[in-house]
Amino acid sequence: MLSIQARYSDDERSSHGSAFVGGFVLGGLIIGTLGCVYAPQISKALSGTDKKELLKKLPTFIYDEEKALEKTRKKLTEKIAQLNDAIDDVSLQLKSDDEETNANGAVVPEKSESVA
């Protein structure tokens, strides 16, 4: 006959907790050391450079993202220009319709005036 038993011990729990704390401290030391080593290099790279030089020094995926944003801005500007042209066309059509209505004898006021 096979029997399985589970046991709980305070000793096991404290050993797991101390392993977590030890790993946390060790990870913090490693990351802190890497930060101290690479921070001066990053600072030197950032100081005294203009935007274009800085973008060239950044990883390619960040630089490509900046190019993509610029392309999106250009496309958006083109779309706005197209919309403005369409609005102008509709405005001209409406003005020509108003002029035809005036020619047929209808009275259309050009501007509304407030009555005081």
Biopython code that builds the backbone (N, CA, C, O; Angstrom):
import numpy as np
from Bio.PDB.StructureBuilder import StructureBuilder

atoms = [
    (1, "MET", "N", (0.829, -1.158, 0.000)),
    (1, "MET", "CA", (0.000, 0.000, 0.000)),
    (1, "MET", "C", (0.893, 1.246, 0.000)),
    (1, "MET", "O", (1.889, 1.307, 0.721)),
    (2, "LEU", "N", (0.519, 2.245, -0.824)),
    (2, "LEU", "CA", (1.303, 3.468, -0.983)),
    (2, "LEU", "C", (0.600, 4.603, -0.262)),
    (2, "LEU", "O", (-0.594, 4.823, -0.463)),
    (3, "SER", "N", (1.323, 5.318, 0.569)),
    (3, "SER", "CA", (0.738, 6.474, 1.262)),
    (3, "SER", "C", (1.690, 7.655, 1.116)),
    (3, "SER", "O", (2.911, 7.510, 1.170)),
    (4, "ILE", "N", (1.086, 8.834, 0.926)),
    (4, "ILE", "CA", (1.855, 10.064, 0.768)),
    (4, "ILE", "C", (1.455, 11.004, 1.891)),
    (4, "ILE", "O", (0.272, 11.184, 2.179)),
    (5, "GLN", "N", (2.451, 11.595, 2.516)),
    (5, "GLN", "CA", (2.185, 12.521, 3.601)),
    (5, "GLN", "C", (2.909, 13.835, 3.318)),
    (5, "GLN", "O", (4.034, 13.847, 2.819)),
    (6, "ALA", "N", (2.237, 14.946, 3.647)),
    (6, "ALA", "CA", (2.855, 16.266, 3.510)),
    (6, "ALA", "C", (3.134, 16.799, 4.895)),
    (6, "ALA", "O", (2.320, 16.682, 5.810)),
    (7, "ARG", "N", (4.300, 17.383, 5.022)),
    (7, "ARG", "CA", (4.679, 17.932, 6.310)),
    (7, "ARG", "C", (5.035, 19.395, 6.159)),
    (7, "ARG", "O", (5.595, 19.799, 5.139)),
    (8, "TYR", "N", (4.719, 20.181, 7.151)),
    (8, "TYR", "CA", (5.041, 21.601, 7.160)),
    (8, "TYR", "C", (6.022, 21.854, 8.285)),
    (8, "TYR", "O", (5.829, 21.428, 9.423)),
    (9, "SER", "N", (7.081, 22.560, 7.929)),
    (9, "SER", "CA", (8.084, 22.837, 8.937)),
    (9, "SER", "C", (8.476, 24.306, 8.845)),
    (9, "SER", "O", (8.638, 24.837, 7.746)),
    (10, "ASP", "N", (8.628, 24.958, 9.974)),
    (10, "ASP", "CA", (9.056, 26.355, 10.009)),
    (10, "ASP", "C", (10.479, 26.514, 9.500)),
    (10, "ASP", "O", (10.834, 27.584, 9.005)),
    (11, "ASP", "N", (11.292, 25.491, 9.606)),
    (11, "ASP", "CA", (12.674, 25.574, 9.162)),
    (11, "ASP", "C", (12.756, 25.729, 7.645)),
    (11, "ASP", "O", (13.577, 26.499, 7.147)),
    (12, "GLU", "N", (11.909, 25.001, 6.902)),
    (12, "GLU", "CA", (11.926, 25.091, 5.437)),
    (12, "GLU", "C", (11.476, 26.468, 4.978)),
    (12, "GLU", "O", (12.028, 27.013, 4.022)),
    (13, "ARG", "N", (10.493, 27.027, 5.639)),
    (13, "ARG", "CA", (9.968, 28.324, 5.254)),
    (13, "ARG", "C", (11.020, 29.420, 5.446)),
    (13, "ARG", "O", (11.165, 30.292, 4.590)),
    (14, "SER", "N", (11.727, 29.384, 6.519)),
    (14, "SER", "CA", (12.740, 30.411, 6.761)),
    (14, "SER", "C", (13.902, 30.269, 5.790)),
    (14, "SER", "O", (14.513, 31.274, 5.426)),
    (15, "SER", "N", (14.228, 29.058, 5.359)),
    (15, "SER", "CA", (15.322, 28.891, 4.405)),
    (15, "SER", "C", (14.919, 29.438, 3.028)),
    (15, "SER", "O", (15.762, 29.981, 2.315)),
    (16, "HIS", "N", (13.637, 29.302, 2.645)),
    (16, "HIS", "CA", (13.181, 29.854, 1.364)),
    (16, "HIS", "C", (13.177, 31.384, 1.417)),
    (16, "HIS", "O", (13.538, 32.042, 0.441)),
    (17, "GLY", "N", (12.780, 31.929, 2.525)),
    (17, "GLY", "CA", (12.765, 33.384, 2.681)),
    (17, "GLY", "C", (14.155, 33.975, 2.640)),
    (17, "GLY", "O", (14.368, 35.020, 2.025)),
    (18, "SER", "N", (15.095, 33.329, 3.280)),
    (18, "SER", "CA", (16.463, 33.851, 3.276)),
    (18, "SER", "C", (17.084, 33.719, 1.881)),
    (18, "SER", "O", (17.905, 34.553, 1.500)),
    (19, "ALA", "N", (16.711, 32.691, 1.115)),
    (19, "ALA", "CA", (17.213, 32.547, -0.256)),
    (19, "ALA", "C", (16.680, 33.690, -1.128)),
    (19, "ALA", "O", (17.409, 34.223, -1.965)),
    (20, "PHE", "N", (15.409, 34.067, -0.932)),
    (20, "PHE", "CA", (14.836, 35.166, -1.692)),
    (20, "PHE", "C", (15.552, 36.478, -1.381)),
    (20, "PHE", "O", (15.912, 37.233, -2.283)),
    (21, "VAL", "N", (15.748, 36.732, -0.105)),
    (21, "VAL", "CA", (16.425, 37.975, 0.308)),
    (21, "VAL", "C", (17.853, 37.988, -0.214)),
    (21, "VAL", "O", (18.329, 39.022, -0.682)),
    (22, "GLY", "N", (18.540, 36.863, -0.143)),
    (22, "GLY", "CA", (19.910, 36.782, -0.652)),
    (22, "GLY", "C", (19.973, 37.038, -2.149)),
    (22, "GLY", "O", (20.864, 37.745, -2.620)),
    (23, "GLY", "N", (19.036, 36.470, -2.900)),
    (23, "GLY", "CA", (18.989, 36.693, -4.349)),
    (23, "GLY", "C", (18.673, 38.140, -4.690)),
    (23, "GLY", "O", (19.221, 38.702, -5.638)),
    (24, "PHE", "N", (17.781, 38.738, -3.904)),
    (24, "PHE", "CA", (17.421, 40.134, -4.118)),
    (24, "PHE", "C", (18.622, 41.048, -3.897)),
    (24, "PHE", "O", (18.871, 41.956, -4.690)),
    (25, "VAL", "N", (19.352, 40.808, -2.835)),
    (25, "VAL", "CA", (20.526, 41.619, -2.526)),
    (25, "VAL", "C", (21.615, 41.416, -3.581)),
    (25, "VAL", "O", (22.225, 42.383, -4.038)),
    (26, "LEU", "N", (21.857, 40.169, -3.966)),
    (26, "LEU", "CA", (22.871, 39.885, -4.978)),
    (26, "LEU", "C", (22.504, 40.536, -6.312)),
    (26, "LEU", "O", (23.373, 41.106, -6.972)),
    (27, "GLY", "N", (21.246, 40.462, -6.716)),
    (27, "GLY", "CA", (20.799, 41.103, -7.957)),
    (27, "GLY", "C", (20.965, 42.606, -7.897)),
    (27, "GLY", "O", (21.379, 43.227, -8.876)),
    (28, "GLY", "N", (20.645, 43.195, -6.761)),
    (28, "GLY", "CA", (20.813, 44.639, -6.595)),
    (28, "GLY", "C", (22.266, 45.059, -6.714)),
    (28, "GLY", "O", (22.576, 46.091, -7.310)),
    (29, "LEU", "N", (23.158, 44.254, -6.143)),
    (29, "LEU", "CA", (24.583, 44.565, -6.240)),
    (29, "LEU", "C", (25.082, 44.479, -7.689)),
    (29, "LEU", "O", (25.866, 45.315, -8.136)),
    (30, "ILE", "N", (24.626, 43.478, -8.396)),
    (30, "ILE", "CA", (25.062, 43.317, -9.794)),
    (30, "ILE", "C", (24.558, 44.464, -10.652)),
    (30, "ILE", "O", (25.324, 45.043, -11.422)),
    (31, "ILE", "N", (23.290, 44.797, -10.532)),
    (31, "ILE", "CA", (22.713, 45.892, -11.324)),
    (31, "ILE", "C", (23.346, 47.229, -10.934)),
    (31, "ILE", "O", (23.624, 48.059, -11.800)),
    (32, "GLY", "N", (23.572, 47.437, -9.658)),
    (32, "GLY", "CA", (24.222, 48.671, -9.214)),
    (32, "GLY", "C", (25.623, 48.811, -9.774)),
    (32, "GLY", "O", (26.029, 49.898, -10.185)),
    (33, "THR", "N", (26.360, 47.715, -9.789)),
    (33, "THR", "CA", (27.718, 47.734, -10.338)),
    (33, "THR", "C", (27.694, 48.040, -11.833)),
    (33, "THR", "O", (28.488, 48.848, -12.315)),
    (34, "LEU", "N", (26.788, 47.397, -12.566)),
    (34, "LEU", "CA", (26.681, 47.671, -14.003)),
    (34, "LEU", "C", (26.298, 49.132, -14.256)),
    (34, "LEU", "O", (26.800, 49.758, -15.190)),
    (35, "GLY", "N", (25.418, 49.661, -13.430)),
    (35, "GLY", "CA", (25.030, 51.066, -13.571)),
    (35, "GLY", "C", (26.194, 52.001, -13.352)),
    (35, "GLY", "O", (26.352, 52.982, -14.079)),
    (36, "CYS", "N", (27.014, 51.706, -12.351)),
    (36, "CYS", "CA", (28.188, 52.551, -12.078)),
    (36, "CYS", "C", (29.222, 52.462, -13.187)),
    (36, "CYS", "O", (29.923, 53.435, -13.463)),
    (37, "VAL", "N", (29.321, 51.314, -13.819)),
    (37, "VAL", "CA", (30.304, 51.140, -14.887)),
    (37, "VAL", "C", (29.843, 51.863, -16.153)),
    (37, "VAL", "O", (30.643, 52.547, -16.792)),
    (38, "TYR", "N", (28.570, 51.725, -16.527)),
    (38, "TYR", "CA", (28.092, 52.265, -17.791)),
    (38, "TYR", "C", (27.562, 53.694, -17.712)),
    (38, "TYR", "O", (27.423, 54.336, -18.752)),
    (39, "ALA", "N", (27.265, 54.211, -16.545)),
    (39, "ALA", "CA", (26.733, 55.575, -16.428)),
    (39, "ALA", "C", (27.689, 56.627, -16.982)),
    (39, "ALA", "O", (27.229, 57.520, -17.694)),
    (40, "PRO", "N", (28.984, 56.579, -16.703)),
    (40, "PRO", "CA", (29.879, 57.600, -17.280)),
    (40, "PRO", "C", (29.936, 57.542, -18.806)),
    (40, "PRO", "O", (30.035, 58.579, -19.461)),
    (41, "GLN", "N", (29.874, 56.354, -19.368)),
    (41, "GLN", "CA", (29.908, 56.229, -20.821)),
    (41, "GLN", "C", (28.653, 56.823, -21.443)),
    (41, "GLN", "O", (28.724, 57.498, -22.470)),
    (42, "ILE", "N", (27.518, 56.578, -20.831)),
    (42, "ILE", "CA", (26.265, 57.136, -21.334)),
    (42, "ILE", "C", (26.282, 58.651, -21.200)),
    (42, "ILE", "O", (25.840, 59.361, -22.103)),
    (43, "SER", "N", (26.789, 59.143, -20.087)),
    (43, "SER", "CA", (26.863, 60.583, -19.866)),
    (43, "SER", "C", (27.764, 61.245, -20.903)),
    (43, "SER", "O", (27.425, 62.311, -21.418)),
    (44, "LYS", "N", (28.882, 60.648, -21.212)),
    (44, "LYS", "CA", (29.781, 61.200, -22.223)),
    (44, "LYS", "C", (29.126, 61.195, -23.599)),
    (44, "LYS", "O", (29.307, 62.128, -24.381)),
    (45, "ALA", "N", (28.373, 60.155, -23.889)),
    (45, "ALA", "CA", (27.710, 60.054, -25.186)),
    (45, "ALA", "C", (26.627, 61.118, -25.329)),
    (45, "ALA", "O", (26.399, 61.620, -26.430)),
    (46, "LEU", "N", (25.965, 61.465, -24.246)),
    (46, "LEU", "CA", (24.871, 62.423, -24.305)),
    (46, "LEU", "C", (25.328, 63.871, -24.254)),
    (46, "LEU", "O", (24.639, 64.748, -24.774)),
    (47, "SER", "N", (26.457, 64.138, -23.647)),
    (47, "SER", "CA", (26.907, 65.525, -23.497)),
    (47, "SER", "C", (27.569, 66.014, -24.777)),
    (47, "SER", "O", (28.366, 65.307, -25.394)),
    (48, "GLY", "N", (27.225, 67.235, -25.161)),
    (48, "GLY", "CA", (27.881, 67.870, -26.297)),
    (48, "GLY", "C", (27.495, 67.318, -27.650)),
    (48, "GLY", "O", (28.268, 67.445, -28.600)),
    (49, "THR", "N", (26.354, 66.723, -27.772)),
    (49, "THR", "CA", (25.923, 66.217, -29.070)),
    (49, "THR", "C", (24.591, 66.849, -29.434)),
    (49, "THR", "O", (23.778, 67.165, -28.566)),
    (50, "ASP", "N", (24.381, 67.026, -30.730)),
    (50, "ASP", "CA", (23.082, 67.517, -31.153)),
    (50, "ASP", "C", (22.156, 66.329, -31.403)),
    (50, "ASP", "O", (22.563, 65.175, -31.266)),
    (51, "LYS", "N", (20.927, 66.616, -31.766)),
    (51, "LYS", "CA", (19.901, 65.574, -31.854)),
    (51, "LYS", "C", (20.233, 64.510, -32.905)),
    (51, "LYS", "O", (20.047, 63.319, -32.656)),
    (52, "LYS", "N", (20.718, 64.925, -34.065)),
    (52, "LYS", "CA", (21.002, 63.958, -35.129)),
    (52, "LYS", "C", (22.137, 63.015, -34.738)),
    (52, "LYS", "O", (22.064, 61.812, -34.992)),
    (53, "GLU", "N", (23.183, 63.559, -34.121)),
    (53, "GLU", "CA", (24.289, 62.717, -33.683)),
    (53, "GLU", "C", (23.830, 61.754, -32.594)),
    (53, "GLU", "O", (24.242, 60.594, -32.558)),
    (54, "LEU", "N", (22.978, 62.249, -31.712)),
    (54, "LEU", "CA", (22.458, 61.407, -30.637)),
    (54, "LEU", "C", (21.629, 60.263, -31.208)),
    (54, "LEU", "O", (21.737, 59.128, -30.745)),
    (55, "LEU", "N", (20.806, 60.552, -32.207)),
    (55, "LEU", "CA", (19.987, 59.510, -32.809)),
    (55, "LEU", "C", (20.844, 58.453, -33.496)),
    (55, "LEU", "O", (20.484, 57.276, -33.512)),
    (56, "LYS", "N", (21.970, 58.865, -34.059)),
    (56, "LYS", "CA", (22.857, 57.896, -34.706)),
    (56, "LYS", "C", (23.522, 56.984, -33.679)),
    (56, "LYS", "O", (23.842, 55.835, -33.984)),
    (57, "LYS", "N", (23.734, 57.493, -32.456)),
    (57, "LYS", "CA", (24.372, 56.692, -31.423)),
    (57, "LYS", "C", (23.395, 55.756, -30.726)),
    (57, "LYS", "O", (23.814, 54.793, -30.083)),
    (58, "LEU", "N", (22.107, 56.023, -30.844)),
    (58, "LEU", "CA", (21.106, 55.173, -30.198)),
    (58, "LEU", "C", (20.975, 53.852, -30.941)),
    (58, "LEU", "O", (21.371, 53.748, -32.103)),
    (59, "PRO", "N", (20.429, 52.853, -30.284)),
    (59, "PRO", "CA", (20.191, 51.587, -30.983)),
    (59, "PRO", "C", (19.293, 51.801, -32.200)),
    (59, "PRO", "O", (18.489, 52.732, -32.234)),
    (60, "THR", "N", (19.439, 50.940, -33.187)),
    (60, "THR", "CA", (18.737, 51.137, -34.456)),
    (60, "THR", "C", (17.223, 51.117, -34.307)),
    (60, "THR", "O", (16.537, 51.840, -35.030)),
    (61, "PHE", "N", (16.681, 50.326, -33.406)),
    (61, "PHE", "CA", (15.224, 50.276, -33.294)),
    (61, "PHE", "C", (14.659, 51.600, -32.794)),
    (61, "PHE", "O", (13.539, 51.958, -33.158)),
    (62, "ILE", "N", (15.399, 52.334, -31.975)),
    (62, "ILE", "CA", (14.934, 53.648, -31.516)),
    (62, "ILE", "C", (15.069, 54.655, -32.652)),
    (62, "ILE", "O", (14.177, 55.479, -32.856)),
    (63, "TYR", "N", (16.157, 54.598, -33.381)),
    (63, "TYR", "CA", (16.386, 55.509, -34.499)),
    (63, "TYR", "C", (15.335, 55.278, -35.585)),
    (63, "TYR", "O", (14.809, 56.233, -36.157)),
    (64, "ASP", "N", (15.030, 54.011, -35.866)),
    (64, "ASP", "CA", (14.015, 53.688, -36.863)),
    (64, "ASP", "C", (12.649, 54.191, -36.420)),
    (64, "ASP", "O", (11.842, 54.610, -37.250)),
    (65, "GLU", "N", (12.388, 54.151, -35.127)),
    (65, "GLU", "CA", (11.112, 54.645, -34.610)),
    (65, "GLU", "C", (10.984, 56.146, -34.861)),
    (65, "GLU", "O", (9.899, 56.629, -35.188)),
    (66, "GLU", "N", (12.068, 56.878, -34.711)),
    (66, "GLU", "CA", (12.058, 58.323, -34.974)),
    (66, "GLU", "C", (11.786, 58.587, -36.455)),
    (66, "GLU", "O", (11.038, 59.503, -36.797)),
    (67, "LYS", "N", (12.391, 57.786, -37.330)),
    (67, "LYS", "CA", (12.131, 57.931, -38.762)),
    (67, "LYS", "C", (10.672, 57.619, -39.077)),
    (67, "LYS", "O", (10.051, 58.298, -39.895)),
    (68, "ALA", "N", (10.127, 56.592, -38.428)),
    (68, "ALA", "CA", (8.728, 56.235, -38.657)),
    (68, "ALA", "C", (7.804, 57.354, -38.203)),
    (68, "ALA", "O", (6.801, 57.631, -38.860)),
    (69, "LEU", "N", (8.126, 57.998, -37.094)),
    (69, "LEU", "CA", (7.319, 59.127, -36.631)),
    (69, "LEU", "C", (7.363, 60.272, -37.634)),
    (69, "LEU", "O", (6.342, 60.910, -37.891)),
    (70, "GLU", "N", (8.515, 60.532, -38.193)),
    (70, "GLU", "CA", (8.634, 61.610, -39.175)),
    (70, "GLU", "C", (7.821, 61.290, -40.426)),
    (70, "GLU", "O", (7.168, 62.173, -40.981)),
    (71, "LYS", "N", (7.855, 60.044, -40.869)),
    (71, "LYS", "CA", (7.048, 59.637, -42.027)),
    (71, "LYS", "C", (5.570, 59.795, -41.728)),
    (71, "LYS", "O", (4.807, 60.245, -42.583)),
    (72, "THR", "N", (5.161, 59.432, -40.530)),
    (72, "THR", "CA", (3.757, 59.559, -40.138)),
    (72, "THR", "C", (3.348, 61.027, -40.126)),
    (72, "THR", "O", (2.246, 61.369, -40.556)),
    (73, "ARG", "N", (4.218, 61.886, -39.640)),
    (73, "ARG", "CA", (3.925, 63.330, -39.639)),
    (73, "ARG", "C", (3.740, 63.851, -41.059)),
    (73, "ARG", "O", (2.825, 64.634, -41.317)),
    (74, "LYS", "N", (4.602, 63.423, -41.984)),
    (74, "LYS", "CA", (4.489, 63.861, -43.374)),
    (74, "LYS", "C", (3.181, 63.385, -43.985)),
    (74, "LYS", "O", (2.505, 64.148, -44.675)),
    (75, "LYS", "N", (2.816, 62.123, -43.737)),
    (75, "LYS", "CA", (1.561, 61.593, -44.269)),
    (75, "LYS", "C", (0.368, 62.357, -43.708)),
    (75, "LYS", "O", (-0.579, 62.668, -44.430)),
    (76, "LEU", "N", (0.424, 62.653, -42.426)),
    (76, "LEU", "CA", (-0.656, 63.395, -41.791)),
    (76, "LEU", "C", (-0.774, 64.794, -42.387)),
    (76, "LEU", "O", (-1.884, 65.280, -42.604)),
    (77, "THR", "N", (0.348, 65.439, -42.652)),
    (77, "THR", "CA", (0.330, 66.765, -43.263)),
    (77, "THR", "C", (-0.286, 66.703, -44.663)),
    (77, "THR", "O", (-1.056, 67.584, -45.045)),
    (78, "GLU", "N", (0.054, 65.667, -45.421)),
    (78, "GLU", "CA", (-0.525, 65.496, -46.750)),
    (78, "GLU", "C", (-2.035, 65.275, -46.676)),
    (78, "GLU", "O", (-2.782, 65.840, -47.474)),
    (79, "LYS", "N", (-2.482, 64.466, -45.734)),
    (79, "LYS", "CA", (-3.914, 64.209, -45.571)),
    (79, "LYS", "C", (-4.655, 65.485, -45.186)),
    (79, "LYS", "O", (-5.763, 65.728, -45.666)),
    (80, "ILE", "N", (-4.055, 66.299, -44.328)),
    (80, "ILE", "CA", (-4.681, 67.563, -43.928)),
    (80, "ILE", "C", (-4.803, 68.483, -45.140)),
    (80, "ILE", "O", (-5.823, 69.150, -45.314)),
    (81, "ALA", "N", (-3.770, 68.521, -45.976)),
    (81, "ALA", "CA", (-3.823, 69.346, -47.188)),
    (81, "ALA", "C", (-4.924, 68.866, -48.119)),
    (81, "ALA", "O", (-5.626, 69.685, -48.712)),
    (82, "GLN", "N", (-5.091, 67.545, -48.260)),
    (82, "GLN", "CA", (-6.163, 66.998, -49.094)),
    (82, "GLN", "C", (-7.527, 67.378, -48.541)),
    (82, "GLN", "O", (-8.426, 67.746, -49.297)),
    (83, "LEU", "N", (-7.684, 67.289, -47.226)),
    (83, "LEU", "CA", (-8.960, 67.668, -46.616)),
    (83, "LEU", "C", (-9.248, 69.147, -46.816)),
    (83, "LEU", "O", (-10.386, 69.525, -47.093)),
    (84, "ASN", "N", (-8.235, 69.983, -46.681)),
    (84, "ASN", "CA", (-8.433, 71.419, -46.907)),
    (84, "ASN", "C", (-8.847, 71.705, -48.349)),
    (84, "ASN", "O", (-9.709, 72.550, -48.589)),
    (85, "ASP", "N", (-8.237, 71.003, -49.311)),
    (85, "ASP", "CA", (-8.634, 71.164, -50.711)),
    (85, "ASP", "C", (-10.084, 70.744, -50.928)),
    (85, "ASP", "O", (-10.837, 71.420, -51.629)),
    (86, "ALA", "N", (-10.467, 69.621, -50.319)),
    (86, "ALA", "CA", (-11.844, 69.147, -50.460)),
    (86, "ALA", "C", (-12.831, 70.141, -49.853)),
    (86, "ALA", "O", (-13.897, 70.384, -50.418)),
    (87, "ILE", "N", (-12.478, 70.710, -48.713)),
    (87, "ILE", "CA", (-13.339, 71.708, -48.069)),
    (87, "ILE", "C", (-13.468, 72.939, -48.959)),
    (87, "ILE", "O", (-14.559, 73.493, -49.095)),
    (88, "ASP", "N", (-12.365, 73.370, -49.566)),
    (88, "ASP", "CA", (-12.405, 74.515, -50.468)),
    (88, "ASP", "C", (-13.294, 74.238, -51.675)),
    (88, "ASP", "O", (-14.055, 75.106, -52.102)),
    (89, "ASP", "N", (-13.199, 73.021, -52.227)),
    (89, "ASP", "CA", (-14.033, 72.649, -53.371)),
    (89, "ASP", "C", (-15.517, 72.694, -53.010)),
    (89, "ASP", "O", (-16.324, 73.236, -53.765)),
    (90, "VAL", "N", (-15.871, 72.134, -51.877)),
    (90, "VAL", "CA", (-17.273, 72.135, -51.445)),
    (90, "VAL", "C", (-17.743, 73.564, -51.204)),
    (90, "VAL", "O", (-18.872, 73.917, -51.545)),
    (91, "SER", "N", (-16.889, 74.371, -50.624)),
    (91, "SER", "CA", (-17.239, 75.768, -50.370)),
    (91, "SER", "C", (-17.513, 76.503, -51.679)),
    (91, "SER", "O", (-18.484, 77.255, -51.772)),
    (92, "LEU", "N", (-16.669, 76.294, -52.691)),
    (92, "LEU", "CA", (-16.879, 76.916, -53.992)),
    (92, "LEU", "C", (-18.170, 76.437, -54.640)),
    (92, "LEU", "O", (-18.888, 77.230, -55.250)),
    (93, "GLN", "N", (-18.473, 75.149, -54.515)),
    (93, "GLN", "CA", (-19.717, 74.611, -55.070)),
    (93, "GLN", "C", (-20.922, 75.243, -54.396)),
    (93, "GLN", "O", (-21.895, 75.597, -55.062)),
    (94, "LEU", "N", (-20.862, 75.386, -53.085)),
    (94, "LEU", "CA", (-21.980, 75.997, -52.364)),
    (94, "LEU", "C", (-22.145, 77.461, -52.751)),
    (94, "LEU", "O", (-23.273, 77.938, -52.875)),
    (95, "LYS", "N", (-21.044, 78.182, -52.943)),
    (95, "LYS", "CA", (-21.132, 79.579, -53.359)),
    (95, "LYS", "C", (-21.731, 79.695, -54.756)),
    (95, "LYS", "O", (-22.538, 80.586, -55.020)),
    (96, "SER", "N", (-21.332, 78.790, -55.650)),
    (96, "SER", "CA", (-21.880, 78.840, -57.008)),
    (96, "SER", "C", (-23.370, 78.487, -56.996)),
    (96, "SER", "O", (-24.131, 79.051, -57.782)),
    (97, "ASP", "N", (-23.801, 77.580, -56.138)),
    (97, "ASP", "CA", (-25.226, 77.255, -56.001)),
    (97, "ASP", "C", (-25.998, 78.454, -55.476)),
    (97, "ASP", "O", (-27.116, 78.712, -55.923)),
    (98, "ASP", "N", (-25.420, 79.190, -54.536)),
    (98, "ASP", "CA", (-26.064, 80.385, -53.994)),
    (98, "ASP", "C", (-26.207, 81.457, -55.065)),
    (98, "ASP", "O", (-27.233, 82.134, -55.143)),
    (99, "GLU", "N", (-25.169, 81.610, -55.896)),
    (99, "GLU", "CA", (-25.225, 82.612, -56.957)),
    (99, "GLU", "C", (-26.289, 82.256, -57.978)),
    (99, "GLU", "O", (-26.982, 83.143, -58.475)),
    (100, "GLU", "N", (-26.438, 80.961, -58.306)),
    (100, "GLU", "CA", (-27.483, 80.537, -59.238)),
    (100, "GLU", "C", (-28.860, 80.810, -58.655)),
    (100, "GLU", "O", (-29.765, 81.222, -59.381)),
    (101, "THR", "N", (-29.034, 80.588, -57.358)),
    (101, "THR", "CA", (-30.301, 80.846, -56.706)),
    (101, "THR", "C", (-30.609, 82.336, -56.741)),
    (101, "THR", "O", (-31.760, 82.716, -56.959)),
    (102, "ASN", "N", (-29.619, 83.182, -56.533)),
    (102, "ASN", "CA", (-29.803, 84.635, -56.595)),
    (102, "ASN", "C", (-30.172, 85.071, -58.010)),
    (102, "ASN", "O", (-30.984, 85.979, -58.189)),
    (103, "ALA", "N", (-29.588, 84.439, -59.001)),
    (103, "ALA", "CA", (-29.887, 84.785, -60.389)),
    (103, "ALA", "C", (-31.332, 84.437, -60.737)),
    (103, "ALA", "O", (-31.911, 85.095, -61.602)),
    (104, "ASN", "N", (-31.930, 83.451, -60.116)),
    (104, "ASN", "CA", (-33.311, 83.050, -60.375)),
    (104, "ASN", "C", (-34.317, 83.936, -59.654)),
    (104, "ASN", "O", (-35.523, 83.751, -59.819)),
    (105, "GLY", "N", (-33.857, 84.880, -58.871)),
    (105, "GLY", "CA", (-34.764, 85.808, -58.233)),
    (105, "GLY", "C", (-34.977, 85.581, -56.753)),
    (105, "GLY", "O", (-35.727, 86.327, -56.126)),
    (106, "ALA", "N", (-34.361, 84.606, -56.192)),
    (106, "ALA", "CA", (-34.520, 84.377, -54.757)),
    (106, "ALA", "C", (-33.615, 85.342, -54.003)),
    (106, "ALA", "O", (-32.531, 85.692, -54.471)),
    (107, "VAL", "N", (-34.068, 85.758, -52.851)),
    (107, "VAL", "CA", (-33.288, 86.670, -52.026)),
    (107, "VAL", "C", (-32.572, 85.862, -50.961)),
    (107, "VAL", "O", (-33.208, 85.220, -50.125)),
    (108, "VAL", "N", (-31.242, 85.896, -50.992)),
    (108, "VAL", "CA", (-30.443, 85.187, -50.004)),
    (108, "VAL", "C", (-29.534, 86.215, -49.350)),
    (108, "VAL", "O", (-28.678, 86.799, -50.015)),
    (109, "PRO", "N", (-29.709, 86.440, -48.064)),
    (109, "PRO", "CA", (-28.822, 87.407, -47.411)),
    (109, "PRO", "C", (-27.407, 86.839, -47.331)),
    (109, "PRO", "O", (-27.199, 85.653, -47.076)),
    (110, "GLU", "N", (-26.433, 87.740, -47.561)),
    (110, "GLU", "CA", (-25.047, 87.283, -47.539)),
    (110, "GLU", "C", (-24.535, 87.105, -46.131)),
    (110, "GLU", "O", (-23.810, 86.147, -45.862)),
    (111, "LYS", "N", (-24.885, 87.995, -45.225)),
    (111, "LYS", "CA", (-24.443, 87.894, -43.849)),
    (111, "LYS", "C", (-25.630, 88.182, -42.957)),
    (111, "LYS", "O", (-26.476, 89.018, -43.275)),
    (112, "SER", "N", (-25.684, 87.488, -41.847)),
    (112, "SER", "CA", (-26.758, 87.773, -40.919)),
    (112, "SER", "C", (-26.369, 88.954, -40.049)),
    (112, "SER", "O", (-25.228, 89.073, -39.602)),
    (113, "GLU", "N", (-27.338, 89.818, -39.820)),
    (113, "GLU", "CA", (-27.075, 90.986, -38.996)),
    (113, "GLU", "C", (-27.933, 90.884, -37.759)),
    (113, "GLU", "O", (-29.070, 90.415, -37.818)),
    (114, "SER", "N", (-27.395, 91.318, -36.644)),
    (114, "SER", "CA", (-28.172, 91.273, -35.429)),
    (114, "SER", "C", (-29.090, 92.480, -35.373)),
    (114, "SER", "O", (-28.721, 93.577, -35.792)),
    (115, "VAL", "N", (-30.274, 92.270, -34.858)),
    (115, "VAL", "CA", (-31.264, 93.348, -34.738)),
    (115, "VAL", "C", (-31.136, 93.902, -33.348)),
    (115, "VAL", "O", (-31.264, 93.178, -32.360)),
    (116, "ALA", "N", (-30.877, 95.208, -33.273)),
    (116, "ALA", "CA", (-30.715, 95.824, -31.960)),
    (116, "ALA", "C", (-31.897, 96.698, -31.618)),
    (116, "ALA", "O", (-31.931, 97.299, -30.544)),
]
sb = StructureBuilder()
sb.init_structure("model")
sb.init_model(0)
sb.init_chain("A")
sb.init_seg("    ")
for serial, (resi, resn, name, xyz) in enumerate(atoms, 1):
    if name == "N":
        sb.init_residue(resn, " ", resi, " ")
    sb.init_atom(name, np.array(xyz, "f"), 0.0, 1.0, " ", f" {name:<3s}", serial, name[0])
structure = sb.get_structure()
